[in-house]
Amino acid sequence: MARKLMVTGYGGFVAGSVVWQAVRSGEWDVYALSLIESPEERERFHCIQFDLCDVAKLEGVFAEVRPDAVVHTAAFADIDYCQNNQADAMRVNVGATRDVARLCGASGAKMILCSTDSVFDGTKGLYTEEDAPHAVNFYAETKVEAERIVRETVANGVVSRLSLVMGLPVLGAGNSFLAKTLDALKKGEQVKFPANEIRTPVDVITVGRAFIEIAGNDFSGTIHLGGSTRINRFEMACQIAEELGYSRDLVVATDSNAMPGRALRPNDASLDNGKARRVLDTPMQTLMSGLDLVLRTKEAQNRG
Ligand SMILES: NC(=O)c1ccc[n+]([C@@H]2O[C@H](COP(=O)([O-])OP(=O)(O)OC[C@H]3O[C@@H](n4cnc5c(N)ncnc54)[C@H](OP(=O)(O)O)[C@@H]3O)[C@@H](O)[C@H]2O)c1
């Protein structure tokens, strides 16, 4: 019998990749939780529409589904939104995580939390799982707290810190910088990227694969899911533009920490992915091999 995988935040960017690949694998019955209207049910795919912060509803869904594993992606992920709407950010990023963790802890379901490279202050770079988080904005504070809750509540819990996620939405929409960049480049418009932010971008297909692998294996603890290329976001955008046949002159360098009214960003939040390369079968990609994987997957999807 197929195991049951629950994915929160189904309408989002990362969740779409997890759900699409898990359904295709044929190894999971997938239960996608979302605020948005449910698409049609398909074989091995069930969508349940409600607000994750509705605790009674969440408890009912958990009791009915009895998941083997939960990939918890739902969050307010916009750094400036979280800075300016701290009660909302606490309610979803911490509150909903606490409820999901409590239910996983009590039922034995494995919980995989989507955390972020932003938990680090960006003064060191190439952070390992042993480095201590130090939040520089409110979004990161909520994620540090969510991590603590998962570690303390779920014996087989996984804190997965994602670097900047690159890709095209596999299902739904969500927070894809690549999709917005491609739209602008196609129209010949300039795109702005911060040169001060050094990251290890990871493609959304690899993130989905890794989550599905972790959902089904014995790993617990903290793991960094970053790509194998350490690069600043401006140079990353230049390389992507050139690879796709656009001029790098359309890419404009900015400094995200010199823009008034914005929350502070860590400068070098690059992640060391050595542990992921050691413990996972899912290969970690470079920027270019990740881009290639994303584009090939989109083509395959378009062909049906
Ligand atoms: N993208 C990145 O570069 C990146 C990097 C590091 C970490 N992360 C983390 O990875 C996770 C996924 O990121 P993403 O890029 O996929 O974000 P996203 O596209 O913004 O998706 C997040 C989803 O959370 C759900 N959500 C928010 N409030 C909710 C509520 N009250 N009830 C139910 N669902 C709610 C929404 O899903 P529905 O529309 O289905 O309700 C939303 O689409 C987040 O936890 C984020 O912090 C992302």
The ligand as an SDF file (V2000), in Angstrom:
LIG
                    3D

 48 52  0  0  0  0  0  0  0  0999 V2000
   11.6370   30.1340   -2.3750 N   0  0  0  0  0  0  0  0  0  0  0  0
   12.7910   30.2880   -1.7370 C   0  0  0  0  0  0  0  0  0  0  0  0
   13.7740   30.7910   -2.3160 O   0  0  0  0  0  0  0  0  0  0  0  0
   12.9370   29.8270   -0.3070 C   0  0  0  0  0  0  0  0  0  0  0  0
   14.2100   29.8990    0.2770 C   0  0  0  0  0  0  0  0  0  0  0  0
   14.3610   29.4710    1.6010 C   0  0  0  0  0  0  0  0  0  0  0  0
   13.2820   28.9750    2.2910 C   0  0  0  0  0  0  0  0  0  0  0  0
   12.0560   28.9400    1.7120 N   0  0  0  0  0  0  0  0  0  0  0  0
   10.9320   28.4090    2.4990 C   0  0  0  0  0  0  0  0  0  0  0  0
   10.3380   27.3660    1.7520 O   0  0  0  0  0  0  0  0  0  0  0  0
    8.9230   27.3530    1.9570 C   0  0  0  0  0  0  0  0  0  0  0  0
    8.2260   27.4160    0.6290 C   0  0  0  0  0  0  0  0  0  0  0  0
    8.6060   28.6040   -0.0390 O   0  0  0  0  0  0  0  0  0  0  0  0
    7.9340   29.0290   -1.4090 P   0  0  0  0  0  0  0  0  0  0  0  0
    8.9510   29.7710   -2.1640 O   0  0  0  0  0  0  0  0  0  0  0  0
    7.2770   27.8570   -2.0080 O   0  0  0  0  0  0  0  0  0  0  0  0
    6.8520   30.0790   -0.8820 O   0  0  0  0  0  0  0  0  0  0  0  0
    5.4770   30.5030   -1.5440 P   0  0  0  0  0  0  0  0  0  0  0  0
    5.4810   30.2620   -3.0010 O   0  0  0  0  0  0  0  0  0  0  0  0
    5.1870   31.8700   -1.0350 O   0  0  0  0  0  0  0  0  0  0  0  0
    4.4680   29.4700   -0.8940 O   0  0  0  0  0  0  0  0  0  0  0  0
    4.1270   29.5110    0.4660 C   0  0  0  0  0  0  0  0  0  0  0  0
    2.7230   28.9910    0.6230 C   0  0  0  0  0  0  0  0  0  0  0  0
    2.3450   29.0070    2.0080 O   0  0  0  0  0  0  0  0  0  0  0  0
    0.9610   28.8930    2.0540 C   0  0  0  0  0  0  0  0  0  0  0  0
    0.3390   29.6490    3.1600 N   0  0  0  0  0  0  0  0  0  0  0  0
    0.6240   30.8670    3.6140 C   0  0  0  0  0  0  0  0  0  0  0  0
   -0.2260   31.1810    4.6090 N   0  0  0  0  0  0  0  0  0  0  0  0
   -1.0440   30.1130    4.7860 C   0  0  0  0  0  0  0  0  0  0  0  0
   -2.1240   29.8080    5.6670 C   0  0  0  0  0  0  0  0  0  0  0  0
   -2.5490   30.6580    6.6090 N   0  0  0  0  0  0  0  0  0  0  0  0
   -2.7550   28.6230    5.5480 N   0  0  0  0  0  0  0  0  0  0  0  0
   -2.3540   27.7440    4.6110 C   0  0  0  0  0  0  0  0  0  0  0  0
   -1.3200   27.9690    3.7610 N   0  0  0  0  0  0  0  0  0  0  0  0
   -0.6900   29.1480    3.8620 C   0  0  0  0  0  0  0  0  0  0  0  0
    0.4100   29.3710    0.7160 C   0  0  0  0  0  0  0  0  0  0  0  0
   -0.0710   28.2070    0.0680 O   0  0  0  0  0  0  0  0  0  0  0  0
   -1.5700   28.1270   -0.4980 P   0  0  0  0  0  0  0  0  0  0  0  0
   -1.6450   29.1960   -1.5470 O   0  0  0  0  0  0  0  0  0  0  0  0
   -1.6980   26.7600   -1.0260 O   0  0  0  0  0  0  0  0  0  0  0  0
   -2.4600   28.3680    0.6460 O   0  0  0  0  0  0  0  0  0  0  0  0
    1.6450   29.8510   -0.0240 C   0  0  0  0  0  0  0  0  0  0  0  0
    1.5200   29.6480   -1.4100 O   0  0  0  0  0  0  0  0  0  0  0  0
    8.6110   28.5140    2.8950 C   0  0  0  0  0  0  0  0  0  0  0  0
    8.5000   28.0020    4.1910 O   0  0  0  0  0  0  0  0  0  0  0  0
    9.8170   29.4120    2.7630 C   0  0  0  0  0  0  0  0  0  0  0  0
   10.0340   30.1370    3.9470 O   0  0  0  0  0  0  0  0  0  0  0  0
   11.8630   29.3390    0.4170 C   0  0  0  0  0  0  0  0  0  0  0  0
  1  2  1  0
  2  3  2  0
  2  4  1  0
  4  5  1  0
  4 48  2  0
  5  6  2  0
  6  7  1  0
  7  8  2  0
  8  9  1  0
  8 48  1  0
  9 10  1  0
  9 46  1  0
 10 11  1  0
 11 12  1  0
 11 44  1  0
 12 13  1  0
 13 14  1  0
 14 15  2  0
 14 16  1  0
 14 17  1  0
 17 18  1  0
 18 19  2  0
 18 20  1  0
 18 21  1  0
 21 22  1  0
 22 23  1  0
 23 24  1  0
 23 42  1  0
 24 25  1  0
 25 26  1  0
 25 36  1  0
 26 27  1  0
 26 35  1  0
 27 28  2  0
 28 29  1  0
 29 30  1  0
 29 35  2  0
 30 31  1  0
 30 32  2  0
 32 33  1  0
 33 34  2  0
 34 35  1  0
 36 37  1  0
 36 42  1  0
 37 38  1  0
 38 39  2  0
 38 40  1  0
 38 41  1  0
 42 43  1  0
 44 45  1  0
 44 46  1  0
 46 47  1  0
M  CHG  2   8   1  16  -1
M  END
$$$$
